[in-house]
Amino acid sequence: MYKSFYHFLMKYRHPKPKDDISRFANDAYEDHSFPKNSEDYDEISTYLEFNAHYLDSMSIFDEAWELYLHYEG
């Protein structure tokens, strides 16, 4: 498993995002305050709720978190 959620999310970065998770990854990359070393759902979720105005819906984060939890790379 990736060490941090941010590191995992970066594999979805794309110059022409085709879906919500790719857009989220691109925006998180530009967000210099994102908790890059965190593996904690509550910490990241709280940060996003209060700071990530670029995220249209927390369900996008939840979907990405599920992928993170099940990733076996």
CHARMM-style PDB file with segment names, atoms N, HN, CA, C and O in Angstrom:
ATOM      1  N   MET     1       0.845  -1.187   0.000  1.00  0.00      PROA
ATOM      2  CA  MET     1       0.000   0.000   0.000  1.00  0.00      PROA
ATOM      3  C   MET     1       0.888   1.247   0.000  1.00  0.00      PROA
ATOM      4  O   MET     1       1.996   1.244   0.536  1.00  0.00      PROA
ATOM      5  N   TYR     2       0.386   2.277  -0.597  1.00  0.00      PROA
ATOM      6  HN  TYR     2      -0.514   2.280  -1.032  1.00  0.00      PROA
ATOM      7  CA  TYR     2       1.092   3.551  -0.566  1.00  0.00      PROA
ATOM      8  C   TYR     2       1.187   4.026   0.880  1.00  0.00      PROA
ATOM      9  O   TYR     2       0.337   3.682   1.702  1.00  0.00      PROA
ATOM     10  N   LYS     3       2.190   4.795   1.190  1.00  0.00      PROA
ATOM     11  HN  LYS     3       2.881   5.075   0.522  1.00  0.00      PROA
ATOM     12  CA  LYS     3       2.345   5.277   2.550  1.00  0.00      PROA
ATOM     13  C   LYS     3       1.334   6.353   2.902  1.00  0.00      PROA
ATOM     14  O   LYS     3       0.843   6.395   4.030  1.00  0.00      PROA
ATOM     15  N   SER     4       1.019   7.211   1.965  1.00  0.00      PROA
ATOM     16  HN  SER     4       1.417   7.177   1.048  1.00  0.00      PROA
ATOM     17  CA  SER     4       0.047   8.270   2.266  1.00  0.00      PROA
ATOM     18  C   SER     4      -1.042   8.294   1.204  1.00  0.00      PROA
ATOM     19  O   SER     4      -0.849   7.853   0.071  1.00  0.00      PROA
ATOM     20  N   PHE     5      -2.178   8.816   1.602  1.00  0.00      PROA
ATOM     21  HN  PHE     5      -2.335   9.175   2.522  1.00  0.00      PROA
ATOM     22  CA  PHE     5      -3.286   8.944   0.661  1.00  0.00      PROA
ATOM     23  C   PHE     5      -2.894   9.851  -0.499  1.00  0.00      PROA
ATOM     24  O   PHE     5      -3.197   9.559  -1.656  1.00  0.00      PROA
ATOM     25  N   TYR     6      -2.222  10.949  -0.182  1.00  0.00      PROA
ATOM     26  HN  TYR     6      -1.976  11.186   0.758  1.00  0.00      PROA
ATOM     27  CA  TYR     6      -1.803  11.897  -1.216  1.00  0.00      PROA
ATOM     28  C   TYR     6      -0.931  11.205  -2.270  1.00  0.00      PROA
ATOM     29  O   TYR     6      -1.142  11.378  -3.470  1.00  0.00      PROA
ATOM     30  N   HSD     7       0.035  10.432  -1.814  1.00  0.00      PROA
ATOM     31  HN  HSD     7       0.206  10.292  -0.839  1.00  0.00      PROA
ATOM     32  CA  HSD     7       0.930   9.728  -2.739  1.00  0.00      PROA
ATOM     33  C   HSD     7       0.121   8.798  -3.645  1.00  0.00      PROA
ATOM     34  O   HSD     7       0.372   8.730  -4.848  1.00  0.00      PROA
ATOM     35  N   PHE     8      -0.846   8.085  -3.071  1.00  0.00      PROA
ATOM     36  HN  PHE     8      -1.050   8.140  -2.093  1.00  0.00      PROA
ATOM     37  CA  PHE     8      -1.723   7.226  -3.852  1.00  0.00      PROA
ATOM     38  C   PHE     8      -2.524   8.037  -4.862  1.00  0.00      PROA
ATOM     39  O   PHE     8      -2.619   7.672  -6.034  1.00  0.00      PROA
ATOM     40  N   LEU     9      -3.098   9.140  -4.394  1.00  0.00      PROA
ATOM     41  HN  LEU     9      -3.021   9.436  -3.442  1.00  0.00      PROA
ATOM     42  CA  LEU     9      -3.958   9.961  -5.248  1.00  0.00      PROA
ATOM     43  C   LEU     9      -3.209  10.498  -6.466  1.00  0.00      PROA
ATOM     44  O   LEU     9      -3.798  10.677  -7.532  1.00  0.00      PROA
ATOM     45  N   MET    10      -1.921  10.751  -6.307  1.00  0.00      PROA
ATOM     46  HN  MET    10      -1.442  10.605  -5.441  1.00  0.00      PROA
ATOM     47  CA  MET    10      -1.145  11.339  -7.397  1.00  0.00      PROA
ATOM     48  C   MET    10      -1.054  10.424  -8.618  1.00  0.00      PROA
ATOM     49  O   MET    10      -0.755  10.898  -9.714  1.00  0.00      PROA
ATOM     50  N   LYS    11      -1.306   9.123  -8.452  1.00  0.00      PROA
ATOM     51  HN  LYS    11      -1.549   8.738  -7.562  1.00  0.00      PROA
ATOM     52  CA  LYS    11      -1.289   8.252  -9.631  1.00  0.00      PROA
ATOM     53  C   LYS    11      -2.467   8.530 -10.554  1.00  0.00      PROA
ATOM     54  O   LYS    11      -2.487   8.053 -11.689  1.00  0.00      PROA
ATOM     55  N   TYR    12      -3.457   9.303 -10.078  1.00  0.00      PROA
ATOM     56  HN  TYR    12      -3.441   9.690  -9.156  1.00  0.00      PROA
ATOM     57  CA  TYR    12      -4.626   9.660 -10.883  1.00  0.00      PROA
ATOM     58  C   TYR    12      -4.491  11.017 -11.564  1.00  0.00      PROA
ATOM     59  O   TYR    12      -5.386  11.434 -12.299  1.00  0.00      PROA
ATOM     60  N   ARG    13      -3.371  11.711 -11.323  1.00  0.00      PROA
ATOM     61  HN  ARG    13      -2.644  11.371 -10.726  1.00  0.00      PROA
ATOM     62  CA  ARG    13      -3.178  12.996 -11.997  1.00  0.00      PROA
ATOM     63  C   ARG    13      -3.156  12.784 -13.497  1.00  0.00      PROA
ATOM     64  O   ARG    13      -2.606  11.805 -14.001  1.00  0.00      PROA
ATOM     65  N   HSD    14      -3.769  13.726 -14.200  1.00  0.00      PROA
ATOM     66  HN  HSD    14      -4.217  14.522 -13.792  1.00  0.00      PROA
ATOM     67  CA  HSD    14      -3.840  13.595 -15.649  1.00  0.00      PROA
ATOM     68  C   HSD    14      -3.924  14.994 -16.253  1.00  0.00      PROA
ATOM     69  O   HSD    14      -4.667  15.834 -15.745  1.00  0.00      PROA
ATOM     70  N   PRO    15      -3.178  15.265 -17.328  1.00  0.00      PROA
ATOM     71  CA  PRO    15      -3.218  16.605 -17.935  1.00  0.00      PROA
ATOM     72  C   PRO    15      -4.606  16.979 -18.459  1.00  0.00      PROA
ATOM     73  O   PRO    15      -4.962  18.156 -18.501  1.00  0.00      PROA
ATOM     74  N   LYS    16      -5.375  15.984 -18.851  1.00  0.00      PROA
ATOM     75  HN  LYS    16      -5.085  15.028 -18.817  1.00  0.00      PROA
ATOM     76  CA  LYS    16      -6.748  16.238 -19.302  1.00  0.00      PROA
ATOM     77  C   LYS    16      -7.666  15.315 -18.502  1.00  0.00      PROA
ATOM     78  O   LYS    16      -8.058  14.252 -18.983  1.00  0.00      PROA
ATOM     79  N   PRO    17      -8.005  15.726 -17.280  1.00  0.00      PROA
ATOM     80  CA  PRO    17      -8.772  14.828 -16.405  1.00  0.00      PROA
ATOM     81  C   PRO    17     -10.088  14.389 -17.036  1.00  0.00      PROA
ATOM     82  O   PRO    17     -10.846  15.199 -17.570  1.00  0.00      PROA
ATOM     83  N   LYS    18     -10.333  13.103 -16.960  1.00  0.00      PROA
ATOM     84  HN  LYS    18      -9.717  12.445 -16.526  1.00  0.00      PROA
ATOM     85  CA  LYS    18     -11.516  12.522 -17.580  1.00  0.00      PROA
ATOM     86  C   LYS    18     -12.611  12.207 -16.566  1.00  0.00      PROA
ATOM     87  O   LYS    18     -13.739  11.892 -16.944  1.00  0.00      PROA
ATOM     88  N   ASP    19     -12.278  12.294 -15.275  1.00  0.00      PROA
ATOM     89  HN  ASP    19     -11.362  12.550 -14.968  1.00  0.00      PROA
ATOM     90  CA  ASP    19     -13.268  11.967 -14.255  1.00  0.00      PROA
ATOM     91  C   ASP    19     -13.021  12.781 -12.986  1.00  0.00      PROA
ATOM     92  O   ASP    19     -12.042  13.520 -12.892  1.00  0.00      PROA
ATOM     93  N   ASP    20     -13.914  12.637 -12.018  1.00  0.00      PROA
ATOM     94  HN  ASP    20     -14.710  12.037 -12.093  1.00  0.00      PROA
ATOM     95  CA  ASP    20     -13.840  13.426 -10.793  1.00  0.00      PROA
ATOM     96  C   ASP    20     -12.580  13.139  -9.981  1.00  0.00      PROA
ATOM     97  O   ASP    20     -12.008  14.051  -9.385  1.00  0.00      PROA
ATOM     98  N   ILE    21     -12.152  11.898  -9.954  1.00  0.00      PROA
ATOM     99  HN  ILE    21     -12.617  11.158 -10.438  1.00  0.00      PROA
ATOM    100  CA  ILE    21     -10.958  11.568  -9.168  1.00  0.00      PROA
ATOM    101  C   ILE    21      -9.715  12.179  -9.805  1.00  0.00      PROA
ATOM    102  O   ILE    21      -8.827  12.647  -9.092  1.00  0.00      PROA
ATOM    103  N   SER    22      -9.636  12.184 -11.112  1.00  0.00      PROA
ATOM    104  HN  SER    22     -10.357  11.804 -11.691  1.00  0.00      PROA
ATOM    105  CA  SER    22      -8.498  12.841 -11.777  1.00  0.00      PROA
ATOM    106  C   SER    22      -8.502  14.340 -11.509  1.00  0.00      PROA
ATOM    107  O   SER    22      -7.447  14.931 -11.279  1.00  0.00      PROA
ATOM    108  N   ARG    23      -9.676  14.956 -11.538  1.00  0.00      PROA
ATOM    109  HN  ARG    23     -10.533  14.475 -11.725  1.00  0.00      PROA
ATOM    110  CA  ARG    23      -9.763  16.392 -11.217  1.00  0.00      PROA
ATOM    111  C   ARG    23      -9.340  16.640  -9.764  1.00  0.00      PROA
ATOM    112  O   ARG    23      -8.616  17.592  -9.473  1.00  0.00      PROA
ATOM    113  N   PHE    24      -9.800  15.773  -8.862  1.00  0.00      PROA
ATOM    114  HN  PHE    24     -10.387  14.999  -9.098  1.00  0.00      PROA
ATOM    115  CA  PHE    24      -9.429  15.860  -7.449  1.00  0.00      PROA
ATOM    116  C   PHE    24      -7.910  15.746  -7.307  1.00  0.00      PROA
ATOM    117  O   PHE    24      -7.299  16.533  -6.584  1.00  0.00      PROA
ATOM    118  N   ALA    25      -7.301  14.786  -7.979  1.00  0.00      PROA
ATOM    119  HN  ALA    25      -7.798  14.147  -8.566  1.00  0.00      PROA
ATOM    120  CA  ALA    25      -5.852  14.606  -7.900  1.00  0.00      PROA
ATOM    121  C   ALA    25      -5.111  15.841  -8.408  1.00  0.00      PROA
ATOM    122  O   ALA    25      -4.148  16.290  -7.787  1.00  0.00      PROA
ATOM    123  N   ASN    26      -5.553  16.382  -9.520  1.00  0.00      PROA
ATOM    124  HN  ASN    26      -6.335  16.017 -10.025  1.00  0.00      PROA
ATOM    125  CA  ASN    26      -4.917  17.586 -10.059  1.00  0.00      PROA
ATOM    126  C   ASN    26      -5.030  18.747  -9.082  1.00  0.00      PROA
ATOM    127  O   ASN    26      -4.059  19.467  -8.851  1.00  0.00      PROA
ATOM    128  N   ASP    27      -6.225  18.931  -8.504  1.00  0.00      PROA
ATOM    129  HN  ASP    27      -7.014  18.346  -8.691  1.00  0.00      PROA
ATOM    130  CA  ASP    27      -6.440  20.036  -7.569  1.00  0.00      PROA
ATOM    131  C   ASP    27      -5.658  19.837  -6.274  1.00  0.00      PROA
ATOM    132  O   ASP    27      -5.111  20.795  -5.727  1.00  0.00      PROA
ATOM    133  N   ALA    28      -5.601  18.596  -5.779  1.00  0.00      PROA
ATOM    134  HN  ALA    28      -6.045  17.818  -6.224  1.00  0.00      PROA
ATOM    135  CA  ALA    28      -4.832  18.317  -4.558  1.00  0.00      PROA
ATOM    136  C   ALA    28      -3.352  18.606  -4.794  1.00  0.00      PROA
ATOM    137  O   ALA    28      -2.664  19.094  -3.897  1.00  0.00      PROA
ATOM    138  N   TYR    29      -2.867  18.312  -5.980  1.00  0.00      PROA
ATOM    139  HN  TYR    29      -3.426  17.916  -6.709  1.00  0.00      PROA
ATOM    140  CA  TYR    29      -1.476  18.585  -6.328  1.00  0.00      PROA
ATOM    141  C   TYR    29      -1.180  20.086  -6.234  1.00  0.00      PROA
ATOM    142  O   TYR    29      -0.106  20.491  -5.789  1.00  0.00      PROA
ATOM    143  N   GLU    30      -2.139  20.894  -6.654  1.00  0.00      PROA
ATOM    144  HN  GLU    30      -3.011  20.566  -7.015  1.00  0.00      PROA
ATOM    145  CA  GLU    30      -1.974  22.353  -6.614  1.00  0.00      PROA
ATOM    146  C   GLU    30      -2.186  22.928  -5.215  1.00  0.00      PROA
ATOM    147  O   GLU    30      -1.816  24.073  -4.955  1.00  0.00      PROA
ATOM    148  N   ASP    31      -2.774  22.148  -4.319  1.00  0.00      PROA
ATOM    149  HN  ASP    31      -3.075  21.218  -4.530  1.00  0.00      PROA
ATOM    150  CA  ASP    31      -3.083  22.583  -2.950  1.00  0.00      PROA
ATOM    151  C   ASP    31      -1.863  22.323  -2.065  1.00  0.00      PROA
ATOM    152  O   ASP    31      -1.656  21.204  -1.596  1.00  0.00      PROA
ATOM    153  N   HSD    32      -1.067  23.353  -1.845  1.00  0.00      PROA
ATOM    154  HN  HSD    32      -1.235  24.262  -2.226  1.00  0.00      PROA
ATOM    155  CA  HSD    32       0.199  23.186  -1.134  1.00  0.00      PROA
ATOM    156  C   HSD    32       0.025  22.930   0.359  1.00  0.00      PROA
ATOM    157  O   HSD    32       0.996  22.613   1.046  1.00  0.00      PROA
ATOM    158  N   SER    33      -1.194  23.063   0.868  1.00  0.00      PROA
ATOM    159  HN  SER    33      -1.982  23.321   0.310  1.00  0.00      PROA
ATOM    160  CA  SER    33      -1.457  22.792   2.280  1.00  0.00      PROA
ATOM    161  C   SER    33      -2.050  21.407   2.513  1.00  0.00      PROA
ATOM    162  O   SER    33      -2.265  21.013   3.659  1.00  0.00      PROA
ATOM    163  N   PHE    34      -2.312  20.672   1.450  1.00  0.00      PROA
ATOM    164  HN  PHE    34      -2.137  20.993   0.519  1.00  0.00      PROA
ATOM    165  CA  PHE    34      -2.904  19.334   1.580  1.00  0.00      PROA
ATOM    166  C   PHE    34      -2.033  18.493   2.517  1.00  0.00      PROA
ATOM    167  O   PHE    34      -0.806  18.537   2.422  1.00  0.00      PROA
ATOM    168  N   PRO    35      -2.655  17.726   3.423  1.00  0.00      PROA
ATOM    169  CA  PRO    35      -1.864  16.882   4.343  1.00  0.00      PROA
ATOM    170  C   PRO    35      -1.207  15.710   3.612  1.00  0.00      PROA
ATOM    171  O   PRO    35      -1.728  14.594   3.606  1.00  0.00      PROA
ATOM    172  N   LYS    36      -0.078  15.978   3.011  1.00  0.00      PROA
ATOM    173  HN  LYS    36       0.345  16.884   3.016  1.00  0.00      PROA
ATOM    174  CA  LYS    36       0.560  15.043   2.088  1.00  0.00      PROA
ATOM    175  C   LYS    36       1.062  13.751   2.727  1.00  0.00      PROA
ATOM    176  O   LYS    36       1.191  12.738   2.040  1.00  0.00      PROA
ATOM    177  N   ASN    37       1.342  13.768   4.007  1.00  0.00      PROA
ATOM    178  HN  ASN    37       1.237  14.591   4.565  1.00  0.00      PROA
ATOM    179  CA  ASN    37       1.901  12.581   4.651  1.00  0.00      PROA
ATOM    180  C   ASN    37       0.878  11.784   5.444  1.00  0.00      PROA
ATOM    181  O   ASN    37       1.231  10.802   6.097  1.00  0.00      PROA
ATOM    182  N   SER    38      -0.364  12.186   5.398  1.00  0.00      PROA
ATOM    183  HN  SER    38      -0.651  12.984   4.868  1.00  0.00      PROA
ATOM    184  CA  SER    38      -1.378  11.553   6.231  1.00  0.00      PROA
ATOM    185  C   SER    38      -1.927  10.268   5.621  1.00  0.00      PROA
ATOM    186  O   SER    38      -2.100  10.145   4.409  1.00  0.00      PROA
ATOM    187  N   GLU    39      -2.192   9.324   6.507  1.00  0.00      PROA
ATOM    188  HN  GLU    39      -2.052   9.424   7.492  1.00  0.00      PROA
ATOM    189  CA  GLU    39      -2.888   8.088   6.151  1.00  0.00      PROA
ATOM    190  C   GLU    39      -4.213   8.020   6.912  1.00  0.00      PROA
ATOM    191  O   GLU    39      -4.882   6.986   6.907  1.00  0.00      PROA
ATOM    192  N   ASP    40      -4.591   9.119   7.563  1.00  0.00      PROA
ATOM    193  HN  ASP    40      -4.048   9.959   7.566  1.00  0.00      PROA
ATOM    194  CA  ASP    40      -5.736   9.140   8.468  1.00  0.00      PROA
ATOM    195  C   ASP    40      -6.976   9.743   7.797  1.00  0.00      PROA
ATOM    196  O   ASP    40      -6.975  10.905   7.390  1.00  0.00      PROA
ATOM    197  N   TYR    41      -8.024   8.932   7.694  1.00  0.00      PROA
ATOM    198  HN  TYR    41      -8.024   7.988   8.025  1.00  0.00      PROA
ATOM    199  CA  TYR    41      -9.259   9.366   7.032  1.00  0.00      PROA
ATOM    200  C   TYR    41      -9.812  10.641   7.654  1.00  0.00      PROA
ATOM    201  O   TYR    41     -10.144  11.592   6.947  1.00  0.00      PROA
ATOM    202  N   ASP    42      -9.908  10.656   8.990  1.00  0.00      PROA
ATOM    203  HN  ASP    42      -9.638   9.884   9.564  1.00  0.00      PROA
ATOM    204  CA  ASP    42     -10.525  11.801   9.664  1.00  0.00      PROA
ATOM    205  C   ASP    42      -9.723  13.089   9.451  1.00  0.00      PROA
ATOM    206  O   ASP    42     -10.298  14.154   9.226  1.00  0.00      PROA
ATOM    207  N   GLU    43      -8.417  12.986   9.523  1.00  0.00      PROA
ATOM    208  HN  GLU    43      -7.950  12.121   9.706  1.00  0.00      PROA
ATOM    209  CA  GLU    43      -7.573  14.167   9.312  1.00  0.00      PROA
ATOM    210  C   GLU    43      -7.756  14.731   7.902  1.00  0.00      PROA
ATOM    211  O   GLU    43      -7.933  15.937   7.729  1.00  0.00      PROA
ATOM    212  N   ILE    44      -7.713  13.867   6.911  1.00  0.00      PROA
ATOM    213  HN  ILE    44      -7.569  12.887   7.052  1.00  0.00      PROA
ATOM    214  CA  ILE    44      -7.842  14.313   5.522  1.00  0.00      PROA
ATOM    215  C   ILE    44      -9.250  14.818   5.246  1.00  0.00      PROA
ATOM    216  O   ILE    44      -9.433  15.848   4.596  1.00  0.00      PROA
ATOM    217  N   SER    45     -10.237  14.091   5.739  1.00  0.00      PROA
ATOM    218  HN  SER    45     -10.089  13.254   6.266  1.00  0.00      PROA
ATOM    219  CA  SER    45     -11.636  14.482   5.541  1.00  0.00      PROA
ATOM    220  C   SER    45     -11.913  15.857   6.136  1.00  0.00      PROA
ATOM    221  O   SER    45     -12.536  16.703   5.495  1.00  0.00      PROA
ATOM    222  N   THR    46     -11.449  16.078   7.361  1.00  0.00      PROA
ATOM    223  HN  THR    46     -10.942  15.391   7.882  1.00  0.00      PROA
ATOM    224  CA  THR    46     -11.650  17.374   8.015  1.00  0.00      PROA
ATOM    225  C   THR    46     -10.956  18.481   7.241  1.00  0.00      PROA
ATOM    226  O   THR    46     -11.524  19.555   7.037  1.00  0.00      PROA
ATOM    227  N   TYR    47      -9.722  18.219   6.807  1.00  0.00      PROA
ATOM    228  HN  TYR    47      -9.261  17.347   6.973  1.00  0.00      PROA
ATOM    229  CA  TYR    47      -9.006  19.214   6.014  1.00  0.00      PROA
ATOM    230  C   TYR    47      -9.801  19.582   4.765  1.00  0.00      PROA
ATOM    231  O   TYR    47      -9.977  20.760   4.454  1.00  0.00      PROA
ATOM    232  N   LEU    48     -10.275  18.568   4.056  1.00  0.00      PROA
ATOM    233  HN  LEU    48     -10.132  17.611   4.308  1.00  0.00      PROA
ATOM    234  CA  LEU    48     -11.000  18.816   2.811  1.00  0.00      PROA
ATOM    235  C   LEU    48     -12.303  19.578   3.054  1.00  0.00      PROA
ATOM    236  O   LEU    48     -12.650  20.476   2.287  1.00  0.00      PROA
ATOM    237  N   GLU    49     -13.018  19.225   4.112  1.00  0.00      PROA
ATOM    238  HN  GLU    49     -12.736  18.495   4.735  1.00  0.00      PROA
ATOM    239  CA  GLU    49     -14.287  19.894   4.399  1.00  0.00      PROA
ATOM    240  C   GLU    49     -14.099  21.392   4.619  1.00  0.00      PROA
ATOM    241  O   GLU    49     -14.944  22.193   4.221  1.00  0.00      PROA
ATOM    242  N   PHE    50     -12.986  21.767   5.255  1.00  0.00      PROA
ATOM    243  HN  PHE    50     -12.300  21.115   5.578  1.00  0.00      PROA
ATOM    244  CA  PHE    50     -12.784  23.174   5.602  1.00  0.00      PROA
ATOM    245  C   PHE    50     -11.907  23.950   4.620  1.00  0.00      PROA
ATOM    246  O   PHE    50     -11.926  25.180   4.616  1.00  0.00      PROA
ATOM    247  N   ASN    51     -11.142  23.244   3.791  1.00  0.00      PROA
ATOM    248  HN  ASN    51     -11.127  22.244   3.794  1.00  0.00      PROA
ATOM    249  CA  ASN    51     -10.155  23.941   2.963  1.00  0.00      PROA
ATOM    250  C   ASN    51     -10.223  23.668   1.466  1.00  0.00      PROA
ATOM    251  O   ASN    51      -9.729  24.470   0.673  1.00  0.00      PROA
ATOM    252  N   ALA    52     -10.813  22.572   1.075  1.00  0.00      PROA
ATOM    253  HN  ALA    52     -11.214  21.921   1.720  1.00  0.00      PROA
ATOM    254  CA  ALA    52     -10.756  22.181  -0.331  1.00  0.00      PROA
ATOM    255  C   ALA    52     -12.008  22.626  -1.073  1.00  0.00      PROA
ATOM    256  O   ALA    52     -12.896  21.825  -1.367  1.00  0.00      PROA
ATOM    257  N   HSD    53     -12.058  23.900  -1.365  1.00  0.00      PROA
ATOM    258  HN  HSD    53     -11.337  24.550  -1.126  1.00  0.00      PROA
ATOM    259  CA  HSD    53     -13.216  24.447  -2.065  1.00  0.00      PROA
ATOM    260  C   HSD    53     -13.290  23.930  -3.506  1.00  0.00      PROA
ATOM    261  O   HSD    53     -14.304  24.090  -4.185  1.00  0.00      PROA
ATOM    262  N   TYR    54     -12.213  23.320  -3.949  1.00  0.00      PROA
ATOM    263  HN  TYR    54     -11.389  23.190  -3.397  1.00  0.00      PROA
ATOM    264  CA  TYR    54     -12.188  22.763  -5.302  1.00  0.00      PROA
ATOM    265  C   TYR    54     -12.929  21.428  -5.393  1.00  0.00      PROA
ATOM    266  O   TYR    54     -13.217  20.960  -6.495  1.00  0.00      PROA
ATOM    267  N   LEU    55     -13.239  20.813  -4.260  1.00  0.00      PROA
ATOM    268  HN  LEU    55     -13.005  21.194  -3.365  1.00  0.00      PROA
ATOM    269  CA  LEU    55     -13.891  19.503  -4.266  1.00  0.00      PROA
ATOM    270  C   LEU    55     -15.403  19.705  -4.254  1.00  0.00      PROA
ATOM    271  O   LEU    55     -15.966  20.200  -3.278  1.00  0.00      PROA
ATOM    272  N   ASP    56     -16.050  19.315  -5.352  1.00  0.00      PROA
ATOM    273  HN  ASP    56     -15.592  18.913  -6.145  1.00  0.00      PROA
ATOM    274  CA  ASP    56     -17.497  19.532  -5.488  1.00  0.00      PROA
ATOM    275  C   ASP    56     -18.309  18.745  -4.473  1.00  0.00      PROA
ATOM    276  O   ASP    56     -19.356  19.207  -4.019  1.00  0.00      PROA
ATOM    277  N   SER    57     -17.834  17.564  -4.117  1.00  0.00      PROA
ATOM    278  HN  SER    57     -16.984  17.189  -4.486  1.00  0.00      PROA
ATOM    279  CA  SER    57     -18.580  16.703  -3.210  1.00  0.00      PROA
ATOM    280  C   SER    57     -17.611  15.827  -2.433  1.00  0.00      PROA
ATOM    281  O   SER    57     -16.626  15.340  -2.988  1.00  0.00      PROA
ATOM    282  N   MET    58     -17.888  15.626  -1.148  1.00  0.00      PROA
ATOM    283  HN  MET    58     -18.688  16.022  -0.697  1.00  0.00      PROA
ATOM    284  CA  MET    58     -17.046  14.751  -0.347  1.00  0.00      PROA
ATOM    285  C   MET    58     -17.161  13.297  -0.813  1.00  0.00      PROA
ATOM    286  O   MET    58     -16.312  12.471  -0.476  1.00  0.00      PROA
ATOM    287  N   SER    59     -18.189  12.983  -1.575  1.00  0.00      PROA
ATOM    288  HN  SER    59     -18.878  13.653  -1.849  1.00  0.00      PROA
ATOM    289  CA  SER    59     -18.323  11.608  -2.070  1.00  0.00      PROA
ATOM    290  C   SER    59     -17.169  11.266  -3.022  1.00  0.00      PROA
ATOM    291  O   SER    59     -16.814  10.096  -3.169  1.00  0.00      PROA
ATOM    292  N   ILE    60     -16.590  12.273  -3.660  1.00  0.00      PROA
ATOM    293  HN  ILE    60     -16.879  13.223  -3.541  1.00  0.00      PROA
ATOM    294  CA  ILE    60     -15.422  12.040  -4.528  1.00  0.00      PROA
ATOM    295  C   ILE    60     -14.243  11.579  -3.671  1.00  0.00      PROA
ATOM    296  O   ILE    60     -13.527  10.646  -4.035  1.00  0.00      PROA
ATOM    297  N   PHE    61     -14.051  12.241  -2.532  1.00  0.00      PROA
ATOM    298  HN  PHE    61     -14.633  12.998  -2.236  1.00  0.00      PROA
ATOM    299  CA  PHE    61     -12.999  11.816  -1.605  1.00  0.00      PROA
ATOM    300  C   PHE    61     -13.280  10.402  -1.102  1.00  0.00      PROA
ATOM    301  O   PHE    61     -12.379   9.565  -1.059  1.00  0.00      PROA
ATOM    302  N   ASP    62     -14.527  10.137  -0.722  1.00  0.00      PROA
ATOM    303  HN  ASP    62     -15.260  10.816  -0.756  1.00  0.00      PROA
ATOM    304  CA  ASP    62     -14.876   8.808  -0.208  1.00  0.00      PROA
ATOM    305  C   ASP    62     -14.598   7.714  -1.247  1.00  0.00      PROA
ATOM    306  O   ASP    62     -14.106   6.637  -0.910  1.00  0.00      PROA
ATOM    307  N   GLU    63     -14.916   8.001  -2.493  1.00  0.00      PROA
ATOM    308  HN  GLU    63     -15.316   8.876  -2.766  1.00  0.00      PROA
ATOM    309  CA  GLU    63     -14.649   7.038  -3.565  1.00  0.00      PROA
ATOM    310  C   GLU    63     -13.148   6.801  -3.710  1.00  0.00      PROA
ATOM    311  O   GLU    63     -12.707   5.660  -3.849  1.00  0.00      PROA
ATOM    312  N   ALA    64     -12.369   7.876  -3.679  1.00  0.00      PROA
ATOM    313  HN  ALA    64     -12.728   8.802  -3.566  1.00  0.00      PROA
ATOM    314  CA  ALA    64     -10.916   7.754  -3.791  1.00  0.00      PROA
ATOM    315  C   ALA    64     -10.345   7.020  -2.572  1.00  0.00      PROA
ATOM    316  O   ALA    64      -9.410   6.230  -2.703  1.00  0.00      PROA
ATOM    317  N   TRP    65     -10.909   7.283  -1.387  1.00  0.00      PROA
ATOM    318  HN  TRP    65     -11.669   7.925  -1.281  1.00  0.00      PROA
ATOM    319  CA  TRP    65     -10.435   6.619  -0.170  1.00  0.00      PROA
ATOM    320  C   TRP    65     -10.667   5.108  -0.260  1.00  0.00      PROA
ATOM    321  O   TRP    65      -9.807   4.326   0.146  1.00  0.00      PROA
ATOM    322  N   GLU    66     -11.812   4.696  -0.783  1.00  0.00      PROA
ATOM    323  HN  GLU    66     -12.510   5.331  -1.113  1.00  0.00      PROA
ATOM    324  CA  GLU    66     -12.096   3.262  -0.948  1.00  0.00      PROA
ATOM    325  C   GLU    66     -11.066   2.619  -1.879  1.00  0.00      PROA
ATOM    326  O   GLU    66     -10.599   1.510  -1.618  1.00  0.00      PROA
ATOM    327  N   LEU    67     -10.716   3.302  -2.948  1.00  0.00      PROA
ATOM    328  HN  LEU    67     -11.094   4.203  -3.161  1.00  0.00      PROA
ATOM    329  CA  LEU    67      -9.682   2.790  -3.857  1.00  0.00      PROA
ATOM    330  C   LEU    67      -8.338   2.664  -3.118  1.00  0.00      PROA
ATOM    331  O   LEU    67      -7.608   1.689  -3.299  1.00  0.00      PROA
ATOM    332  N   TYR    68      -8.033   3.652  -2.298  1.00  0.00      PROA
ATOM    333  HN  TYR    68      -8.626   4.443  -2.151  1.00  0.00      PROA
ATOM    334  CA  TYR    68      -6.801   3.661  -1.504  1.00  0.00      PROA
ATOM    335  C   TYR    68      -6.771   2.474  -0.558  1.00  0.00      PROA
ATOM    336  O   TYR    68      -5.747   1.800  -0.445  1.00  0.00      PROA
ATOM    337  N   LEU    69      -7.874   2.210   0.120  1.00  0.00      PROA
ATOM    338  HN  LEU    69      -8.706   2.758   0.028  1.00  0.00      PROA
ATOM    339  CA  LEU    69      -7.918   1.105   1.089  1.00  0.00      PROA
ATOM    340  C   LEU    69      -7.748  -0.265   0.429  1.00  0.00      PROA
ATOM    341  O   LEU    69      -7.206  -1.192   1.032  1.00  0.00      PROA
ATOM    342  N   HSD    70      -8.212  -0.380  -0.799  1.00  0.00      PROA
ATOM    343  HN  HSD    70      -8.653   0.372  -1.288  1.00  0.00      PROA
ATOM    344  CA  HSD    70      -8.171  -1.672  -1.477  1.00  0.00      PROA
ATOM    345  C   HSD    70      -7.011  -1.823  -2.454  1.00  0.00      PROA
ATOM    346  O   HSD    70      -6.885  -2.847  -3.126  1.00  0.00      PROA
ATOM    347  N   TYR    71      -6.161  -0.792  -2.528  1.00  0.00      PROA
ATOM    348  HN  TYR    71      -6.264   0.039  -1.982  1.00  0.00      PROA
ATOM    349  CA  TYR    71      -5.054  -0.850  -3.462  1.00  0.00      PROA
ATOM    350  C   TYR    71      -4.002  -1.852  -2.981  1.00  0.00      PROA
ATOM    351  O   TYR    71      -3.634  -1.857  -1.807  1.00  0.00      PROA
ATOM    352  N   GLU    72      -3.536  -2.673  -3.868  1.00  0.00      PROA
ATOM    353  HN  GLU    72      -3.835  -2.669  -4.822  1.00  0.00      PROA
ATOM    354  CA  GLU    72      -2.566  -3.720  -3.504  1.00  0.00      PROA
ATOM    355  C   GLU    72      -1.252  -3.560  -4.239  1.00  0.00      PROA
ATOM    356  O   GLU    72      -0.459  -4.499  -4.309  1.00  0.00      PROA
ATOM    357  N   GLY    73      -1.012  -2.372  -4.792  1.00  0.00      PROA
ATOM    358  HN  GLY    73      -1.656  -1.609  -4.736  1.00  0.00      PROA
ATOM    359  CA  GLY    73       0.162  -2.176  -5.629  1.00  0.00      PROA
ATOM    360  C   GLY    73       1.432  -2.345  -4.934  1.00  0.00      PROA
ATOM    361  OT1 GLY    73       2.493  -2.203  -5.542  1.00  0.00      PROA
TER     362      GLY     73
END
